[in-house]
Amino acid sequence: MIIGGGRGRSKQRLIAGFVLRPGHLKPPGRADRDLSHMRSSPKQDAANHIIADDAGKIWEKLSILAHKAVRGELDATGEIADILRGRQADGSVEAPCFSDLADVISKAAEREKNLVRRIMLLEKENRRLIDSGARLAQAIQQAKGATLETIYRLVLAAEYKDEDTSSHIQRMSLYSAAVARAMGLPEPEVEQILYASPMHDVGKIGIPDWILLKPGKLDDGEWEIMKTHTTIGAGILENSTSDLICMAEDIALAHHERWDGRGYPYGISGSEIPLSARITSVADVFDALTSKRPYKEAFPEEKAFGIIREERGSQFDPTVVDAFFSIQDKIIEIKKEHRYTDFKLLSL
């Protein structure tokens, strides 16, 4: 608490008149003078003794009060000084009234107790809110982890026949997040791309195995069936209220669209293609080029980088390609760390 302002001199005079140690406080000389005229008769002397005893008790309380005032714990100094001087509310001055002084001390002490009680209650409530917030955050994180794990395992089920599926979805999602961050996207969006991009091929669950696992090039009819994995995937993910699943729907539908408009399923071009799909497209193609497939061997990194660079502005968004090459060392690092990786939930 703060000692009341505007009464600095009163405070100084008040404190200067005491020895500020409990049990050793002596009343100022003026109080002695004010009581001296009361010693004129035995009856008056008896009254004086009573007043002196009461005064001694009050001075003792005042000593404690003065200590608190000095420490800035009490806001009653000015009021006490006025009473000691006998100053009344109307400005008149009378003899010091010790009962009024006792009232001030009592009220000040009660205010202090009430304040301490309020502070303790506020601290208790604050601790309760902090504990509740921590438990809520933990519960949210656990629910989020369970949801993401379910999504990943369903993705694995959709591509179960591919022995490299777990490593592929982890690599390409990490590539996608790294490119998104290099482009300056906000961290919440980077995280969404990390978790949404693995669902890009969820529609392959609707493609026959004899097409998915064919060791050679697909014929025209087979290729048309294969291309439907985009619309199948979007159909599986559509009408969600989750921002994450909505982004996954965009990616599943449009990750084979091309910047120049010659992609599928709808042949949209440029910025008509959702940014998340444009980012995922580069990441997916790079990982496909550098991985073994039933119909091809893995390309060397140099050749895969060359193909990505050549397709800048035709298959791929130039801005995305530039961001991809700005973190080329990071891309290589991810590829090495996740060459053969068992399932685990990714994090940034």
C-alpha positions in Angstrom: 0.0 0.0 0.0 1.1 3.6 -0.5 1.3 6.2 2.2 -1.3 8.9 1.5 0.1 11.9 -0.5 -0.3 15.6 0.2 0.5 15.3 3.9 4.2 14.9 3.7 5.0 17.4 6.4 2.4 16.0 8.7 3.9 12.6 8.3 7.4 13.9 9.0 6.2 15.7 12.2 4.3 12.6 13.3 7.2 10.2 12.9 9.7 12.6 14.2 7.9 12.7 17.6 8.4 8.9 18.2 11.1 6.4 18.9 10.0 3.9 16.1 10.4 0.7 18.1 7.4 -1.1 19.5 7.4 -0.9 23.3 9.7 2.1 23.2 7.5 4.9 21.8 7.3 8.0 23.9 4.6 10.6 23.4 5.7 14.0 22.1 6.3 16.8 24.5 3.1 18.6 23.6 1.1 15.7 24.9 2.8 16.0 28.2 2.1 19.7 28.3 -1.6 19.1 27.4 -1.9 16.7 30.3 0.0 18.7 32.9 -2.8 21.1 33.7 -5.0 18.2 34.7 -2.9 17.5 37.9 -4.6 20.1 40.2 -6.5 17.7 42.6 -6.5 14.1 43.8 -9.7 13.4 41.9 -8.2 15.0 38.8 -5.0 13.0 39.4 -6.9 9.8 39.4 -8.5 10.8 36.1 -5.1 11.7 34.8 -3.8 8.2 35.6 -6.6 6.6 33.7 -6.0 8.9 30.7 -2.3 8.2 30.9 -2.8 4.5 30.9 -5.1 4.7 27.9 -2.7 7.0 26.2 0.2 4.6 26.8 -1.8 1.8 25.1 -2.6 4.1 22.2 1.0 5.2 21.9 2.0 1.5 21.8 -0.4 0.9 19.0 0.7 4.1 17.3 4.3 2.8 17.4 3.3 -0.3 15.4 1.2 1.9 13.1 4.1 4.2 12.5 6.3 1.3 11.6 3.8 0.3 9.0 3.4 3.8 7.7 7.2 4.1 7.3 7.2 0.8 5.3 4.4 2.1 3.1 2.0 -0.5 4.3 -0.7 1.9 5.6 -2.6 4.8 4.2 -3.6 6.5 7.5 -0.6 8.8 8.3 -2.2 12.1 7.4 -5.4 11.3 9.3 -3.4 10.4 12.4 -1.4 13.6 12.2 -4.5 15.7 12.1 -6.0 14.0 15.2 -2.7 14.4 17.1 -2.9 18.1 16.4 -6.6 18.1 17.4 -7.6 19.3 14.0 -11.3 18.8 13.3 -13.2 18.3 10.1 -14.4 22.0 10.1 -10.8 23.2 10.4 -11.0 24.1 14.1 -8.3 22.9 16.5 -9.1 21.2 19.9 -7.1 19.1 22.3 -6.0 15.7 21.0 -8.7 13.1 21.2 -7.2 9.7 21.9 -10.4 7.8 21.4 -10.5 9.1 17.9 -6.9 8.1 17.4 -7.7 4.6 18.5 -10.6 4.4 16.1 -8.3 5.5 13.2 -5.8 2.8 14.2 -8.5 0.2 14.5 -10.0 1.1 11.1 -6.6 1.2 9.4 -5.7 -2.2 10.8 -9.1 -3.6 9.7 -8.6 -2.2 6.2 -5.1 -3.8 6.1 -6.6 -7.2 7.2 -9.3 -6.9 4.6 -6.8 -6.1 1.9 -4.6 -9.1 2.9 -7.6 -11.3 2.8 -8.6 -10.1 -0.7 -5.0 -10.5 -1.9 -4.9 -14.1 -0.6 -8.2 -14.9 -2.3 -7.0 -13.4 -5.6 -3.8 -15.4 -5.4 -5.8 -18.6 -4.7 -8.1 -17.9 -7.6 -5.1 -17.1 -9.8 -3.5 -20.4 -8.9 -6.7 -22.2 -9.6 -7.0 -20.6 -13.1 -3.4 -21.4 -13.9 -3.9 -25.0 -12.9 -7.2 -25.2 -14.9 -5.5 -23.6 -17.9 -2.6 -26.1 -17.8 -5.0 -29.1 -17.6 -7.1 -27.7 -20.4 -4.0 -27.2 -22.6 -2.8 -30.7 -21.8 -6.2 -32.1 -22.7 -6.3 -30.2 -26.0 -2.8 -31.4 -26.9 -3.8 -35.0 -26.2 -6.9 -34.7 -28.3 -5.0 -33.1 -31.1 -2.4 -35.8 -31.0 -5.0 -38.5 -31.0 -6.8 -36.9 -34.0 -3.6 -36.5 -36.0 -2.5 -40.0 -35.3 -5.9 -41.3 -36.5 -5.5 -39.3 -39.7 -2.0 -40.7 -40.3 -3.0 -44.2 -39.7 -5.9 -43.9 -42.1 -3.5 -42.5 -44.7 -1.2 -45.5 -44.2 -4.2 -47.8 -44.7 -5.1 -46.0 -47.9 -1.5 -46.6 -49.3 -0.8 -49.8 -47.4 0.4 -51.8 -50.4 3.3 -49.3 -50.9 6.1 -50.5 -48.6 7.6 -47.0 -48.6 4.4 -45.2 -47.7 5.3 -44.2 -44.1 8.6 -42.7 -45.1 7.1 -41.0 -48.2 4.3 -39.2 -46.3 6.7 -38.1 -43.6 9.3 -36.8 -46.0 6.9 -35.0 -48.4 5.0 -33.4 -45.4 8.3 -32.1 -43.9 9.3 -30.8 -47.3 6.0 -29.0 -47.6 6.2 -27.4 -44.2 9.8 -26.3 -44.8 8.9 -24.7 -48.1 5.8 -23.0 -46.5 8.0 -21.6 -43.8 10.6 -20.4 -46.4 7.8 -18.5 -48.1 7.0 -16.7 -44.9 3.7 -18.3 -44.1 2.4 -17.9 -40.5 3.4 -20.8 -38.3 -0.2 -22.0 -37.8 -0.5 -22.3 -41.5 2.9 -24.1 -41.8 1.6 -26.5 -39.2 -1.6 -27.1 -41.1 0.4 -27.9 -44.2 2.6 -30.3 -42.3 -0.5 -32.3 -41.1 -2.7 -31.9 -44.2 -0.2 -32.7 -46.9 0.1 -36.4 -46.0 -3.6 -36.8 -47.1 -2.8 -35.8 -50.7 -3.2 -39.4 -52.0 -5.9 -40.6 -49.7 -8.1 -41.2 -52.8 -5.8 -44.0 -53.9 -7.9 -46.2 -51.6 -10.4 -46.3 -54.4 -7.9 -47.3 -57.1 -7.5 -51.0 -58.0 -4.3 -52.7 -56.9 -3.5 -53.9 -60.4 -3.2 -50.3 -61.4 -1.5 -49.0 -58.3 1.1 -51.8 -58.3 1.6 -52.2 -62.1 5.3 -52.5 -62.7 5.2 -50.8 -66.1 3.7 -47.7 -67.6 0.0 -47.3 -67.4 -2.0 -47.3 -70.7 -4.5 -44.6 -71.4 -7.5 -46.3 -69.8 -5.5 -47.1 -66.7 -4.2 -43.6 -66.5 -7.7 -42.2 -66.6 -8.6 -44.4 -63.7 -5.5 -43.4 -61.8 -6.3 -39.7 -62.2 -9.6 -40.2 -60.3 -7.7 -40.6 -57.0 -7.8 -36.7 -56.8 -11.6 -36.5 -56.9 -12.0 -39.6 -54.8 -9.8 -38.1 -52.1 -11.6 -34.8 -52.2 -14.9 -36.6 -51.8 -13.7 -38.5 -48.8 -12.6 -35.2 -47.1 -15.3 -32.8 -48.2 -17.8 -31.0 -46.0 -15.6 -30.9 -43.0 -15.8 -28.2 -40.4 -12.1 -28.6 -39.6 -9.7 -26.1 -41.2 -7.1 -28.9 -41.3 -9.4 -31.3 -43.2 -10.6 -28.5 -45.5 -7.0 -27.8 -46.5 -6.4 -31.5 -47.0 -9.4 -31.6 -49.3 -7.8 -28.7 -51.4 -4.5 -30.6 -51.5 -6.1 -34.0 -52.5 -8.1 -32.4 -55.3 -5.5 -30.0 -56.8 -2.0 -31.4 -56.1 -1.8 -32.6 -59.7 -2.9 -29.3 -61.3 -0.2 -27.5 -63.1 0.8 -23.8 -63.1 0.3 -23.6 -66.8 -3.2 -25.2 -66.7 -2.4 -28.6 -68.2 -2.9 -30.6 -65.1 -5.8 -32.6 -63.8 -8.6 -33.1 -62.8 -9.9 -29.6 -63.8 -7.1 -27.9 -65.7 -7.0 -24.8 -63.5 -3.9 -22.7 -63.6 -1.8 -20.1 -61.7 -3.2 -18.7 -58.5 -6.5 -20.5 -59.1 -4.7 -23.5 -57.6 -4.7 -23.4 -53.8 -1.3 -22.4 -52.4 -1.3 -25.5 -50.2 -1.7 -27.7 -53.2 1.0 -25.8 -55.2 3.5 -26.3 -52.3 2.5 -30.0 -51.8 2.9 -30.6 -55.6 6.6 -29.7 -55.6 7.3 -31.7 -52.4 5.4 -34.7 -53.7 7.1 -34.8 -57.1 10.6 -34.4 -55.6 10.0 -37.3 -53.3 8.5 -39.4 -56.0 11.5 -38.7 -58.3 14.0 -39.6 -55.6 12.1 -42.8 -54.4 11.8 -46.2 -55.9 8.4 -47.1 -57.5 7.0 -50.3 -59.0 7.5 -48.7 -62.5 10.9 -47.0 -61.9 14.1 -46.7 -59.9 14.9 -43.7 -57.7 16.6 -40.8 -59.5 19.8 -39.2 -58.1 19.2 -36.0 -56.1 21.0 -33.9 -58.8 18.6 -35.2 -61.5 15.5 -34.6 -59.4 16.6 -31.1 -58.5 17.2 -30.4 -62.2 13.7 -31.6 -63.2 12.1 -29.4 -60.5 14.1 -26.4 -61.8 13.2 -27.1 -65.4 9.4 -27.2 -64.5 9.5 -23.8 -62.8 6.8 -21.7 -64.4 5.2 -24.6 -66.3 4.3 -27.4 -63.9 5.2 -25.6 -60.7 4.6 -22.1 -59.2 7.8 -20.1 -59.7 7.6 -18.7 -56.2 7.2 -22.1 -54.6 10.2 -23.4 -56.6 12.3 -20.5 -55.5 11.5 -21.1 -51.9 12.2 -24.8 -52.4 15.7 -24.1 -53.7 16.4 -21.5 -51.0 16.3 -24.4 -48.5 18.0 -27.0 -50.7 20.3 -28.1 -47.8 17.3 -28.6 -45.5 15.5 -30.7 -48.2 18.6 -33.0 -48.4 18.8 -33.2 -44.6 15.1 -34.3 -44.4 15.6 -36.9 -47.1 18.6 -38.4 -45.3 17.0 -38.4 -41.9 13.8 -40.0 -43.1 15.1 -42.4 -45.7 13.7 -45.4 -43.9 11.4 -44.3 -41.1 8.8 -46.2 -39.1 5.5 -44.4 -38.3 5.7 -41.5 -35.9 3.7 -38.4 -35.4 5.5 -35.4 -36.9 6.0 -32.1 -35.2 7.6 -28.8 -36.3 
